Amino acid sequence: MADEKWVDGALIGAVDAGNFDAKGDLLVGTADNTFDNLPAGTAGEILIPLSTESTGLEWFTVGSDGDVLVPKASAARGLEWMETLTYAGQVLTKGGKVLLK
């Protein structure tokens, strides 16, 4: 860290092991010079950005096998799992397979 300083034999500005509570914990920046602990997600979740969360991140449950995660403004978190992905009227994926022409 650029702001590390030794004071009375202790390193000030270092991350302490006490910031981790459990296996898989992540330290996440929450503001300038500030961080928080983000507990590990569970099996079947991925980490997505979400500005409304204090950490700016949220664990998101994965869709069915072969689904594609796509942005969608009207979805609760701005993301939605879709089995079939289309673009300009062309089907790009279906059931986890990319369709090429």
C-alpha positions as CSV (number, residue, x, y, z in Angstrom):
1,M,0.0,0.0,0.0
2,A,1.3,3.5,-0.8
3,D,0.2,4.9,2.6
4,E,1.9,2.3,4.8
5,K,3.7,3.7,7.9
6,W,5.5,2.1,10.8
7,V,4.4,3.5,14.2
8,D,5.8,2.0,17.4
9,G,6.7,-1.2,15.6
10,A,3.3,-1.7,14.0
11,L,2.4,-1.4,10.3
12,I,-0.4,1.2,10.0
13,G,-2.5,0.8,6.8
14,A,-2.0,-2.9,6.4
15,V,-4.9,-5.4,6.1
16,D,-5.3,-7.4,9.3
17,A,-6.3,-11.1,9.3
18,G,-9.1,-10.1,11.6
19,N,-10.9,-8.6,8.6
20,F,-11.6,-12.1,7.4
21,D,-14.4,-14.0,9.2
22,A,-14.7,-17.2,7.2
23,K,-13.3,-19.2,4.3
24,G,-13.9,-17.5,1.0
25,D,-14.4,-14.0,2.4
26,L,-13.5,-11.1,0.1
27,L,-12.4,-7.6,1.1
28,V,-14.1,-5.1,-1.1
29,G,-13.5,-1.4,-1.5
30,T,-16.7,0.5,-0.4
31,A,-15.4,4.1,-0.6
32,D,-12.1,6.0,-0.8
33,N,-9.7,4.3,1.6
34,T,-12.5,2.2,3.0
35,F,-13.2,-1.5,2.7
36,D,-15.7,-4.1,4.0
37,N,-15.9,-7.9,4.2
38,L,-18.1,-9.6,1.6
39,P,-18.9,-13.2,2.7
40,A,-18.5,-15.9,0.1
41,G,-21.5,-16.8,-2.0
42,T,-23.0,-20.2,-2.2
43,A,-22.7,-22.9,-4.9
44,G,-24.5,-21.7,-8.0
45,E,-23.9,-18.0,-7.5
46,I,-21.8,-15.5,-9.4
47,L,-20.6,-12.1,-8.3
48,I,-22.2,-9.2,-10.2
49,P,-21.8,-5.4,-9.9
50,L,-24.8,-3.7,-8.2
51,S,-24.3,-0.1,-7.2
52,T,-27.2,-0.1,-4.8
53,E,-25.4,-2.5,-2.5
54,S,-23.0,-1.1,0.1
55,T,-20.1,-3.1,-1.4
56,G,-21.1,-2.4,-5.0
57,L,-21.4,-6.2,-5.5
58,E,-24.0,-8.9,-5.0
59,W,-24.1,-12.7,-5.3
60,F,-26.5,-13.6,-8.0
61,T,-28.1,-17.1,-8.5
62,V,-27.1,-18.8,-11.7
63,G,-29.8,-19.7,-14.2
64,S,-30.5,-23.2,-15.6
65,D,-27.7,-25.0,-17.4
66,G,-27.1,-23.3,-20.7
67,D,-28.8,-20.1,-19.9
68,V,-27.0,-16.8,-20.8
69,L,-26.8,-13.8,-18.4
70,V,-27.9,-10.6,-20.3
71,P,-28.5,-7.0,-19.3
72,K,-32.1,-6.1,-19.0
73,A,-33.1,-2.7,-17.6
74,S,-36.6,-3.9,-16.5
75,A,-35.2,-6.8,-14.5
76,A,-34.9,-6.5,-10.7
77,R,-31.1,-6.3,-10.8
78,G,-30.6,-5.2,-14.4
79,L,-29.8,-8.7,-15.4
80,E,-31.8,-11.7,-16.6
81,W,-31.0,-15.4,-17.4
82,M,-32.2,-16.4,-20.9
83,E,-32.3,-19.8,-22.5
84,T,-32.3,-18.3,-26.0
85,L,-30.4,-15.2,-26.9
86,T,-31.3,-13.3,-30.1
87,Y,-29.8,-10.3,-31.8
88,A,-31.3,-8.4,-34.8
89,G,-33.8,-11.3,-35.2
90,Q,-31.1,-14.0,-35.3
91,V,-31.0,-16.7,-32.7
92,L,-27.4,-16.7,-31.3
93,T,-27.7,-19.3,-28.5
94,K,-30.2,-22.0,-27.6
95,G,-30.0,-24.5,-24.8
96,G,-26.4,-23.6,-24.0
97,K,-25.1,-23.9,-27.6
98,V,-23.8,-21.1,-29.7
99,L,-25.4,-21.2,-33.2
100,L,-23.1,-20.2,-36.0
101,K,-24.1,-19.6,-39.6
